[in-house]
């Protein structure tokens, strides 16, 4: 069909119209594109520049400096030291296996340690630095820094690690730190702690003692640093840093020199001792022997060393001073005496006959002295520790009143001090026995409780509190942490709800124990004027003595295996007329309290009162040669080693 000129003109108009529409659309799109580009390049330039920076800038936590721990005079008990280490970030490392292989050619890394590092890297976020090795020498640290370009994702760092300058002296009090574990975070005391510091592998947290109980005060708050990294993950430079907050410093009430003496004096015995200020309640020494070096746990204790601690029958890891609970034996007789006096069931001058035993039905409850003590009033019953006297008054006053008095004196109570596993002890009642033994209370149970045997249990800490309360007449409470700044004097503890006259009779009996001719601890008396000591011996049975053995003659402690011997106990305070120091000593399986525990307590009390080695004329004349020899042979620390630190507020 032939096209006419009219048709041709019409087609041209249609084409021109379509071209205009397409051209307009293209122009509009181009305008929008240009406007968008301008918006992104000009108006949003800062935002995109920040996003680009984030691709090459990392934010890392800076662990704070852990707070220091000092004794009452400013002697450092826990400090920090520089720790050269190397960390690896999986996200920046690429081939982790290759990087570790290169690192192993630079520094020695045992295969066992490397395997642990690989497992840690797999468990952690790829962005979290994992410590590959720490406590490096300066030479090894420098060599890693020089070879950093060949080690993507690897960074040498200078951190801090804990050190305990007085090692074994304060292992049970201060405790130690160690790497945070999954158990700490999931089931332990940090299970509800959301601090991001805890996600840093091998971050050190308190494991025992003050370190654990005051973890949140000591830890501080993390800082941050912005670092620039290149495409290989190597740190190029630090762009900025926000400082964190160092942990709080803590000052304890203990005296490092006295604590050292206590630990050395206890020696290799399985024993404990607590020294307490009778007025303030300050714990001046809290010893438990044998001890261990907490620095080994910080650095990573070997399997052999740890097994040796676990298998030691003297249990060096166990803090006997606050965790250990023992039948208090005759040291409990002051409790029974005060309960009987307060309830009017015995008069101080009333005498009770001891013929060597007290009968209950067809059973005999024996006195420690086979032939008996004859007739005795209260003071002499304490002086000679007559069991029959206390069987009698315990039966009169009853277990409920005895237990109430024990709690009033600080027994059966978990004292609030920042140490691990502080024990509550046990002051039994009739209800307690029904609930826990599913049987009724018997009169024989009261007899046993009246002399500190049977179900009664107390820790050395509780025995020291009991003694301080009897000595002062006040409800003093133990204290382990002092304010950093000396402010107002401590308020006086409230008076005990006990007749002061009754307390005086008991104190008179305790004075007679160590100073009278028949006192059970006369051999351990203090003869220096003005600082005479009052005390009470105790021997706690750990086995039953059968009637047949008693008839044949009770086997001496020295002839028994060590773990079947009686515990030896002694509590004391001094000076008698103006009490300042209370002390308790427990020697596990030590035998008699008068022969074993009392001499240790006497020496500790004198050391505390004199502030150092006491003069020989404080001891009985007959003992001075032996005391001089012991003083010369005790491996005490050099006083100059107790350097005074600066307590940072």
C-alpha positions as CSV (number, residue, x, y, z in Angstrom):
1,X,0.0,0.0,0.0
2,X,1.4,3.4,-1.0
3,X,1.8,5.9,1.9
4,X,0.5,9.4,1.2
5,X,2.2,12.6,2.4
6,X,-0.5,13.0,5.0
7,X,0.4,9.7,6.5
8,X,4.0,10.5,6.6
9,X,3.5,13.7,8.4
10,X,1.3,12.1,11.0
11,X,3.9,9.4,11.7
12,X,6.6,12.0,12.2
13,X,4.5,13.8,14.8
14,X,4.0,10.5,16.7
15,X,7.7,9.8,16.7
16,X,8.6,13.3,17.9
17,X,6.0,13.0,20.7
18,X,7.4,9.6,21.9
19,X,10.9,11.0,21.8
20,X,9.9,13.9,23.9
21,X,8.3,11.6,26.5
22,X,11.3,9.3,26.6
23,X,13.7,12.3,26.7
24,X,11.7,13.9,29.5
25,X,11.7,10.6,31.5
26,X,15.4,10.2,31.0
27,X,16.0,13.8,32.1
28,X,13.8,13.4,35.2
29,X,15.6,10.1,36.1
30,X,19.0,11.8,35.6
31,X,17.8,14.7,37.8
32,X,16.7,12.3,40.5
33,X,20.0,10.4,40.3
34,X,22.0,13.6,40.5
35,X,19.9,14.9,43.4
36,X,20.4,11.5,45.2
37,X,24.1,11.5,44.6
38,X,24.3,15.1,45.9
39,X,22.3,14.1,49.0
40,X,24.5,11.2,49.7
41,X,27.8,12.9,48.9
42,X,27.2,16.2,50.5
43,X,24.4,16.0,53.1
44,X,25.2,12.5,54.3
45,X,28.9,12.7,53.9
46,X,29.6,12.6,57.6
47,X,27.4,9.5,58.2
48,X,29.0,7.5,55.4
49,X,32.5,8.6,56.4
50,X,31.7,7.2,59.9
51,X,30.5,3.9,58.4
52,X,33.7,3.7,56.3
53,X,35.8,4.4,59.4
54,X,34.0,1.6,61.3
55,X,35.3,-0.8,58.7
56,X,38.8,0.0,59.7
57,X,38.4,1.1,63.4
58,X,37.9,-1.4,66.2
59,X,36.7,-0.6,69.7
60,X,38.4,-2.6,72.4
61,X,37.9,-2.9,76.1
62,X,40.7,-1.8,78.4
63,X,40.6,-3.8,81.6
64,X,40.9,-1.6,84.7
65,X,43.7,-1.8,87.2
66,X,42.5,-4.1,90.1
67,X,42.2,-2.5,93.5
68,X,45.0,-3.1,95.9
69,X,44.7,-4.8,99.3
70,X,46.6,-3.5,102.4
71,X,46.9,-4.5,106.0
72,X,46.0,-2.1,108.8
73,X,49.4,-0.3,108.6
74,X,49.5,0.0,104.8
75,X,51.6,-3.0,104.1
76,X,50.6,-4.4,100.6
77,X,48.9,-7.8,100.7
78,X,47.8,-7.9,97.0
79,X,49.4,-5.9,94.2
80,X,49.5,-5.8,90.5
81,X,52.5,-6.4,88.2
82,X,53.2,-5.9,84.5
83,X,52.3,-8.9,82.4
84,X,53.5,-9.2,78.8
85,X,51.1,-11.2,76.7
86,X,50.0,-11.9,73.2
87,X,46.4,-12.0,72.0
88,X,44.7,-13.2,68.8
89,X,41.5,-12.0,67.1
90,X,40.1,-14.7,64.9
91,X,38.2,-12.2,62.6
92,X,41.5,-10.5,61.7
93,X,43.7,-13.5,61.6
94,X,42.4,-15.3,58.5
95,X,44.0,-18.8,58.6
96,X,44.2,-19.2,62.4
97,X,46.2,-22.5,62.1
98,X,48.9,-20.8,59.9
99,X,49.1,-17.8,62.2
100,X,49.6,-20.0,65.3
101,X,52.2,-22.1,63.4
102,X,54.2,-18.9,62.6
103,X,53.8,-17.7,66.2
104,X,55.1,-21.1,67.5
105,X,58.3,-20.6,65.5
106,X,58.9,-17.3,67.3
107,X,58.1,-18.3,70.9
108,X,57.8,-21.7,72.6
109,X,54.2,-22.8,72.8
110,X,53.6,-26.3,74.2
111,X,51.1,-28.4,72.1
112,X,48.9,-28.8,75.2
113,X,48.6,-25.1,75.6
114,X,48.0,-24.6,71.9
115,X,45.2,-27.0,71.9
116,X,43.5,-25.1,74.7
117,X,44.0,-21.9,72.7
118,X,42.4,-23.4,69.6
119,X,39.4,-24.6,71.7
120,X,39.1,-21.1,73.3
121,X,39.2,-19.4,69.8
122,X,36.4,-21.7,68.6
123,X,34.2,-21.0,71.6
124,X,34.5,-17.3,71.5
125,X,33.1,-14.6,69.2
126,X,35.5,-14.0,66.2
127,X,35.9,-10.4,67.4
128,X,36.9,-11.2,71.0
129,X,40.7,-11.2,71.6
130,X,41.9,-14.6,73.0
131,X,45.1,-14.7,75.1
132,X,47.5,-17.1,73.4
133,X,50.4,-16.7,75.9
134,X,51.1,-14.5,78.9
135,X,53.9,-13.8,81.3
136,X,56.3,-13.5,78.4
137,X,59.9,-12.3,78.8
138,X,60.7,-8.9,77.3
139,X,62.8,-10.5,74.6
140,X,59.9,-12.8,73.5
141,X,57.5,-9.9,73.6
142,X,59.8,-7.7,71.5
143,X,60.3,-10.5,68.9
144,X,56.6,-10.8,68.4
145,X,56.2,-7.0,68.0
146,X,59.0,-7.0,65.3
147,X,57.3,-9.8,63.4
148,X,53.8,-8.3,63.7
149,X,53.4,-7.8,59.9
150,X,53.6,-11.6,59.4
151,X,51.2,-12.3,62.2
152,X,47.7,-10.9,61.1
153,X,45.3,-10.7,64.0
154,X,48.1,-11.1,66.6
155,X,48.8,-8.2,69.0
156,X,51.4,-8.0,71.8
157,X,49.9,-6.3,74.9
158,X,51.0,-5.1,78.2
159,X,48.5,-6.0,80.9
160,X,48.5,-6.5,84.7
161,X,48.5,-9.6,86.8
162,X,48.0,-10.2,90.5
163,X,50.8,-10.9,92.9
164,X,50.8,-11.6,96.6
165,X,54.1,-10.4,98.2
166,X,53.5,-12.2,101.5
167,X,52.4,-15.4,99.7
168,X,51.4,-18.0,102.3
169,X,50.7,-15.7,105.2
170,X,47.4,-14.4,103.8
171,X,46.4,-17.2,101.4
172,X,43.3,-18.0,103.4
173,X,42.3,-14.4,104.2
174,X,43.0,-12.5,101.0
175,X,42.5,-15.5,98.8
176,X,43.5,-15.4,95.2
177,X,42.3,-14.5,91.7
178,X,42.2,-16.7,88.6
179,X,40.8,-16.7,85.0
180,X,37.0,-16.3,84.8
181,X,35.5,-19.7,84.1
182,X,32.2,-20.9,82.5
183,X,31.2,-22.1,86.0
184,X,31.7,-18.7,87.5
185,X,29.4,-17.2,84.8
186,X,26.8,-19.9,84.7
187,X,26.5,-21.3,88.2
188,X,29.0,-19.4,90.4
189,X,28.7,-16.0,92.1
190,X,29.1,-14.1,88.8
191,X,26.1,-15.8,87.2
192,X,24.0,-12.6,87.3
193,X,26.9,-10.2,86.5
194,X,26.6,-8.6,83.1
195,X,29.9,-6.7,83.1
196,X,31.4,-7.1,79.5
197,X,34.8,-7.5,81.1
198,X,33.9,-11.0,82.2
199,X,33.7,-12.0,78.5
200,X,37.4,-11.3,78.0
201,X,39.2,-14.7,78.1
202,X,41.5,-15.2,81.1
203,X,40.2,-12.0,82.7
204,X,41.1,-12.4,86.4
205,X,38.4,-12.5,89.0
206,X,38.5,-13.3,92.7
207,X,38.2,-17.0,93.5
208,X,38.4,-17.2,97.3
209,X,38.7,-15.0,100.3
210,X,38.5,-11.2,100.2
211,X,39.3,-11.3,96.5
212,X,36.1,-13.1,95.7
213,X,33.8,-11.6,98.4
214,X,34.8,-8.0,97.4
215,X,35.1,-8.7,93.7
216,X,32.8,-5.8,92.6
217,X,34.7,-3.3,94.6
218,X,38.1,-4.5,93.5
219,X,37.3,-4.9,89.8
220,X,36.7,-1.4,88.7
221,X,35.1,-0.4,85.4
222,X,36.5,-0.9,81.9
223,X,37.8,1.8,79.6
224,X,37.8,1.7,75.8
225,X,40.3,2.4,73.1
226,X,39.7,3.1,69.3
227,X,42.3,1.5,67.1
228,X,42.9,1.6,63.4
229,X,43.6,-1.7,61.6
230,X,44.7,-2.4,58.1
231,X,43.2,-5.0,55.7
232,X,45.3,-7.7,57.3
233,X,44.0,-6.8,60.8
234,X,47.3,-5.4,62.0
235,X,46.9,-2.5,64.4
236,X,48.2,0.7,62.8
237,X,47.6,3.3,65.4
238,X,45.5,4.2,68.4
239,X,42.9,6.9,67.6
240,X,41.6,7.5,71.1
241,X,41.2,6.2,74.6
242,X,38.5,6.6,77.3
243,X,40.0,5.7,80.7
244,X,38.1,3.3,82.9
245,X,37.9,3.4,86.7
246,X,40.5,1.5,88.7
247,X,39.1,-0.8,91.4
248,X,38.8,0.4,94.9
249,X,41.6,-0.2,97.3
250,X,40.8,-2.1,100.5
251,X,42.4,-1.9,103.9
252,X,42.0,-4.9,106.2
253,X,42.1,-5.0,110.0
254,X,44.8,-7.6,110.1
255,X,48.4,-6.8,111.1
256,X,50.9,-8.4,108.6
257,X,53.7,-8.9,111.2
258,X,51.3,-10.5,113.7
259,X,49.8,-12.7,111.0
260,X,53.3,-13.8,109.9
261,X,54.1,-14.7,113.5
262,X,50.8,-16.7,113.9
263,X,51.5,-18.7,110.7
264,X,55.0,-19.5,111.7
265,X,54.1,-20.3,115.3
266,X,51.4,-22.8,114.1
267,X,54.1,-24.4,112.0
268,X,53.2,-27.6,110.3
269,X,50.4,-28.4,112.7
270,X,46.9,-28.8,111.3
271,X,45.8,-25.8,113.2
272,X,44.2,-22.3,113.3
273,X,44.3,-19.2,115.4
274,X,42.2,-16.0,115.6
275,X,43.3,-12.8,117.3
276,X,40.6,-10.2,117.9
277,X,40.5,-6.7,119.4
278,X,38.2,-6.8,122.4
279,X,36.9,-3.3,121.9
280,X,36.5,-2.7,118.2
281,X,36.1,-6.3,117.0
282,X,39.0,-5.9,114.5
283,X,40.5,-9.2,113.5
284,X,44.2,-8.7,114.0
285,X,45.2,-12.1,112.7
286,X,43.3,-15.0,111.1
287,X,45.7,-17.9,110.7
288,X,45.2,-21.4,109.2
289,X,48.0,-23.9,108.9
290,X,49.4,-25.4,106.8
291,X,49.0,-22.8,104.1
292,X,49.9,-22.6,100.4
293,X,51.3,-20.1,97.9
294,X,48.3,-18.3,96.2
295,X,50.7,-17.0,93.5
296,X,50.8,-20.5,92.0
297,X,47.0,-20.3,91.3
298,X,47.4,-16.9,89.6
299,X,50.1,-18.2,87.3
300,X,48.5,-21.5,86.7
301,X,49.2,-24.2,89.2
302,X,50.6,-27.5,88.0
303,X,48.7,-30.7,88.2
304,X,51.4,-32.2,90.5
305,X,51.3,-29.2,92.9
306,X,47.5,-29.2,93.0
307,X,47.3,-32.9,93.7
308,X,49.8,-32.5,96.5
309,X,47.6,-29.9,98.1
310,X,44.5,-32.1,97.7
311,X,46.1,-35.2,99.1
312,X,47.7,-33.6,102.1
313,X,45.8,-34.9,105.2
314,X,46.3,-31.6,107.0
315,X,44.1,-29.9,104.3
316,X,46.1,-26.8,103.4
317,X,43.4,-25.5,101.1
318,X,40.8,-25.5,103.9
319,X,40.5,-22.3,105.9
320,X,40.2,-23.8,109.4
321,X,39.8,-20.5,111.2
322,X,36.4,-19.7,109.7
323,X,35.3,-22.9,107.9
324,X,36.4,-25.5,110.4
325,X,33.9,-26.4,113.1
326,X,34.8,-28.5,116.1
327,X,33.2,-29.6,119.4
328,X,34.5,-26.7,121.6
329,X,35.1,-29.0,124.6
330,X,35.7,-27.3,127.9
331,X,36.0,-23.8,126.3
332,X,32.2,-24.0,126.2
333,X,31.9,-24.3,130.0
334,X,31.8,-20.5,130.3
335,X,28.5,-20.6,128.3
336,X,27.0,-23.2,130.5
337,X,28.1,-21.3,133.6
338,X,26.6,-18.0,132.5
339,X,23.3,-19.7,131.5
340,X,23.0,-21.3,134.9
341,X,23.9,-18.1,136.8
342,X,21.5,-16.0,134.7
343,X,18.6,-18.3,135.3
344,X,19.4,-18.7,139.0
345,X,19.9,-22.4,139.1
346,X,23.3,-22.2,140.8
347,X,24.9,-19.7,143.1
348,X,28.6,-18.8,142.6
349,X,29.6,-20.1,146.0
350,X,27.4,-23.3,145.9
351,X,29.6,-26.4,145.8
352,X,28.8,-29.5,143.8
353,X,30.5,-32.8,144.5
354,X,32.5,-34.6,141.8
355,X,33.4,-38.2,142.5
356,X,34.7,-38.9,139.0
357,X,31.4,-39.5,137.3
358,X,27.7,-38.7,137.3
359,X,25.2,-41.5,136.9
360,X,22.2,-41.3,134.6
361,X,20.2,-44.5,134.8
362,X,22.6,-47.3,134.1
363,X,25.1,-45.1,132.3
364,X,28.0,-43.1,133.8
365,X,29.2,-39.8,132.4
366,X,32.8,-39.5,133.5
367,X,34.9,-36.6,134.5
368,X,38.3,-36.2,132.8
369,X,39.9,-36.7,136.3
370,X,39.2,-40.3,137.1
371,X,39.2,-39.9,140.9
372,X,37.1,-36.7,140.8
373,X,37.6,-33.2,142.2
374,X,35.6,-33.4,145.4
375,X,33.4,-30.4,146.2
376,X,33.8,-27.3,144.1
377,X,32.3,-23.9,143.6
378,X,32.0,-22.3,140.2
379,X,35.3,-20.5,140.0
380,X,37.2,-23.7,141.0
381,X,35.1,-25.8,138.6
382,X,36.3,-23.6,135.8
383,X,39.9,-23.5,137.1
384,X,40.1,-27.3,137.2
385,X,37.6,-27.9,134.3
386,X,35.5,-30.3,136.3
387,X,33.1,-32.1,133.9
388,X,30.7,-33.4,136.7
389,X,30.1,-29.8,137.9
390,X,28.9,-28.8,134.5
391,X,26.9,-32.0,133.9
392,X,24.9,-31.0,137.0
393,X,24.3,-27.3,136.2
394,X,23.6,-28.2,132.5
395,X,20.8,-30.5,133.7
396,X,19.4,-27.8,135.9
397,X,19.3,-25.0,133.3
398,X,18.4,-27.1,130.3
399,X,19.6,-27.1,126.7
400,X,17.3,-24.3,125.4
401,X,18.8,-21.8,127.9
402,X,22.3,-23.0,127.2
403,X,21.8,-22.6,123.4
404,X,20.3,-19.1,123.9
405,X,23.3,-18.1,125.9
406,X,25.7,-19.5,123.3
407,X,24.0,-17.5,120.6
408,X,24.2,-14.4,122.8
409,X,28.0,-14.9,123.0
410,X,28.4,-15.3,119.2
411,X,28.2,-19.1,118.8
412,X,25.8,-20.7,116.3
413,X,25.9,-17.4,114.2
414,X,27.4,-16.9,110.8
415,X,29.5,-13.7,111.3
416,X,29.4,-11.2,108.4
417,X,33.0,-11.0,107.2
418,X,34.3,-11.1,103.6
419,X,35.9,-14.6,103.7
420,X,34.9,-17.8,101.9
421,X,32.6,-20.4,103.5
422,X,32.2,-18.8,106.9
423,X,30.6,-21.5,109.0
424,X,27.6,-21.1,111.3
425,X,28.5,-23.7,113.8
426,X,25.8,-25.4,115.8
427,X,24.0,-24.6,119.0
428,X,21.5,-27.5,119.2
429,X,18.0,-27.4,120.6
430,X,15.3,-30.0,121.1
431,X,13.6,-28.8,117.9
432,X,16.9,-29.1,116.0
433,X,17.3,-32.7,117.0
434,X,13.7,-33.6,116.0
435,X,14.2,-32.0,112.6
436,X,17.6,-33.3,111.9
437,X,17.9,-36.6,113.7
438,X,14.2,-37.5,113.9
439,X,14.4,-38.4,117.6
440,X,13.8,-36.7,120.9
441,X,16.3,-34.8,123.0
442,X,17.8,-36.8,125.9
443,X,19.2,-35.7,129.2
444,X,22.5,-37.3,128.2
445,X,22.5,-34.9,125.2
446,X,22.3,-32.0,127.7
447,X,25.2,-33.4,129.7
448,X,27.4,-33.7,126.6
449,X,26.4,-30.2,125.4
450,X,27.1,-28.7,128.8
451,X,30.8,-29.6,128.4
452,X,31.0,-28.6,124.7
453,X,30.7,-32.1,123.3
454,X,27.9,-33.9,121.5
455,X,26.2,-31.9,118.9
456,X,27.7,-28.5,119.7
457,X,30.1,-27.1,117.0
458,X,32.0,-23.9,116.9
459,X,34.7,-22.4,114.6
460,X,37.9,-20.7,115.9
461,X,36.4,-17.4,114.8
462,X,33.3,-17.9,116.9
463,X,35.4,-18.9,119.9
464,X,37.4,-15.7,119.6
465,X,34.1,-13.7,119.5
466,X,32.8,-15.5,122.5
467,X,36.0,-14.8,124.5
468,X,36.0,-11.1,123.4
469,X,32.4,-10.7,124.5
470,X,33.0,-12.3,127.9
471,X,36.1,-10.2,128.4
472,X,34.5,-6.9,127.4
473,X,30.9,-7.4,128.5
474,X,29.9,-6.0,125.1
475,X,28.4,-7.6,121.9
476,X,31.5,-6.9,119.8
477,X,31.3,-8.2,116.3
478,X,34.2,-9.3,114.2
479,X,35.4,-6.9,111.5
480,X,37.9,-7.6,108.7
481,X,37.7,-4.4,106.6
482,X,38.6,-0.9,107.8
483,X,37.7,2.4,106.2
484,X,40.6,3.8,104.1
485,X,40.4,7.2,105.9
486,X,40.5,7.3,109.6
487,X,37.4,9.1,110.6
488,X,35.4,9.2,113.8
489,X,36.3,6.6,116.5
490,X,34.3,3.4,116.2
491,X,31.1,3.4,118.3
492,X,31.1,1.2,121.3
493,X,29.3,-2.1,120.9
494,X,26.2,-2.5,123.0
495,X,26.4,-4.0,126.4
496,X,25.5,-7.7,126.6
497,X,22.2,-8.5,128.3
498,X,24.1,-10.4,131.0
499,X,24.5,-9.5,134.7
500,X,28.0,-7.9,135.0
501,X,28.5,-9.7,138.3
502,X,28.0,-13.1,136.6
503,X,30.5,-12.1,134.0
504,X,33.0,-11.2,136.7
505,X,32.7,-14.7,138.3
506,X,33.4,-16.3,135.0
507,X,36.4,-14.1,134.3
508,X,37.7,-14.9,137.8
509,X,37.5,-18.6,136.9
510,X,39.3,-18.0,133.6
511,X,42.0,-16.0,135.4
512,X,42.5,-19.0,137.8
513,X,42.9,-21.4,134.8
514,X,46.2,-19.7,133.9
515,X,47.4,-18.2,137.2
516,X,46.4,-20.4,140.1
517,X,48.3,-23.4,141.4
518,X,45.6,-25.9,140.2
519,X,44.8,-24.1,137.0
520,X,44.8,-26.4,133.9
521,X,46.9,-23.9,131.9
522,X,49.2,-22.7,134.7
523,X,52.3,-23.8,132.7
524,X,51.3,-21.3,130.0
525,X,50.8,-18.3,132.2
526,X,52.1,-14.8,131.6
527,X,54.1,-13.4,134.6
528,X,54.7,-9.8,133.4
529,X,52.9,-7.4,135.6
530,X,50.0,-5.6,133.9
531,X,49.4,-8.1,131.1
532,X,48.3,-11.2,133.0
533,X,46.3,-13.6,130.8
534,X,43.0,-15.3,131.5
535,X,41.9,-18.4,129.5
536,X,40.3,-21.7,129.3
537,X,41.6,-25.0,128.0
538,X,39.6,-27.5,126.0
539,X,40.1,-31.0,124.7
540,X,37.6,-32.2,122.1
541,X,37.1,-35.9,121.7
542,X,36.9,-37.3,118.1
543,X,36.2,-40.9,119.1
544,X,34.1,-42.7,121.7
545,X,35.9,-44.3,124.6
546,X,34.3,-47.7,125.4
547,X,33.7,-49.0,128.9
548,X,36.2,-51.7,128.4
549,X,38.9,-49.3,127.3
550,X,38.1,-47.0,130.3
551,X,38.4,-50.0,132.7
552,X,41.7,-51.1,131.1
553,X,43.0,-47.6,131.0
554,X,42.3,-45.0,128.3
555,X,44.8,-45.1,125.5
556,X,47.1,-42.0,125.5
557,X,46.7,-39.6,122.5
558,X,50.4,-40.1,121.6
559,X,49.8,-43.8,121.2
560,X,46.9,-43.3,118.8
561,X,47.0,-42.7,115.0
562,X,47.2,-38.9,114.3
563,X,43.6,-38.7,113.0
564,X,42.1,-40.4,116.1
565,X,43.7,-38.1,118.6
566,X,41.7,-35.4,120.4
567,X,41.6,-31.8,119.2
568,X,43.4,-29.3,121.4
569,X,41.7,-25.9,122.1
570,X,42.5,-22.8,124.1
571,X,40.8,-19.4,124.4
572,X,42.2,-16.4,126.2
573,X,42.2,-12.7,126.7
574,X,44.7,-10.2,128.1
575,X,45.4,-8.1,130.0
576,X,43.0,-9.6,132.6
577,X,42.1,-6.3,134.3
578,X,41.8,-4.3,131.0
579,X,41.1,-6.7,128.1
580,X,42.5,-5.7,124.8
581,X,43.2,-8.9,122.9
582,X,41.1,-12.1,122.6
583,X,42.6,-15.2,121.1
584,X,41.5,-18.7,120.2
585,X,43.7,-21.6,119.1
586,X,42.6,-25.0,117.8
587,X,45.1,-27.7,117.0
588,X,43.5,-30.6,115.1
589,X,44.3,-33.9,116.7
590,X,46.8,-32.1,118.9
591,X,45.9,-33.9,122.1
592,X,45.4,-31.8,125.3
593,X,44.5,-28.2,125.1
594,X,46.7,-27.3,128.1
595,X,49.8,-29.0,126.7
596,X,49.5,-28.0,123.0
597,X,47.1,-25.1,122.3
598,X,47.7,-23.0,125.4
599,X,51.5,-22.4,124.8
600,X,50.7,-21.3,121.2
601,X,48.0,-18.9,122.4
602,X,50.2,-17.5,125.2
603,X,53.0,-16.7,122.7
604,X,50.5,-15.1,120.2
605,X,48.9,-12.9,122.8
606,X,52.3,-11.7,124.0
607,X,53.4,-11.0,120.4
608,X,50.2,-9.0,119.9
609,X,50.4,-7.0,123.1
610,X,54.1,-6.1,122.7
611,X,53.9,-5.5,119.0
612,X,56.8,-7.8,118.4
613,X,59.0,-10.2,120.2
614,X,58.2,-10.0,123.9
615,X,60.9,-9.9,126.6
616,X,61.9,-13.1,128.3
617,X,60.7,-11.9,131.7
618,X,57.1,-12.1,130.5
619,X,57.5,-15.9,130.7
620,X,57.9,-18.1,133.8
621,X,61.6,-18.4,134.8
622,X,61.7,-22.2,134.2
623,X,60.7,-21.7,130.5
624,X,62.9,-18.8,129.5
625,X,65.7,-21.0,128.0
626,X,63.2,-22.9,125.9
627,X,61.4,-19.7,124.8
628,X,64.7,-18.1,123.8
629,X,65.6,-21.1,121.7
630,X,62.2,-21.1,120.0
631,X,62.3,-17.3,119.4
632,X,65.7,-17.7,117.7
633,X,64.6,-20.6,115.6
634,X,61.2,-19.4,114.3
635,X,61.6,-18.5,110.6
636,X,59.9,-15.2,110.8
637,X,60.0,-12.6,108.0
638,X,62.6,-9.8,108.3
639,X,60.6,-6.8,109.6
640,X,62.0,-4.7,106.7
641,X,60.1,-6.9,104.3
642,X,56.9,-5.4,105.5
643,X,57.2,-2.3,103.3
644,X,54.5,0.3,103.9
645,X,52.6,1.1,100.7
646,X,50.6,4.2,99.8
647,X,46.9,3.6,100.2
648,X,45.2,5.2,97.3
649,X,41.7,6.5,98.1
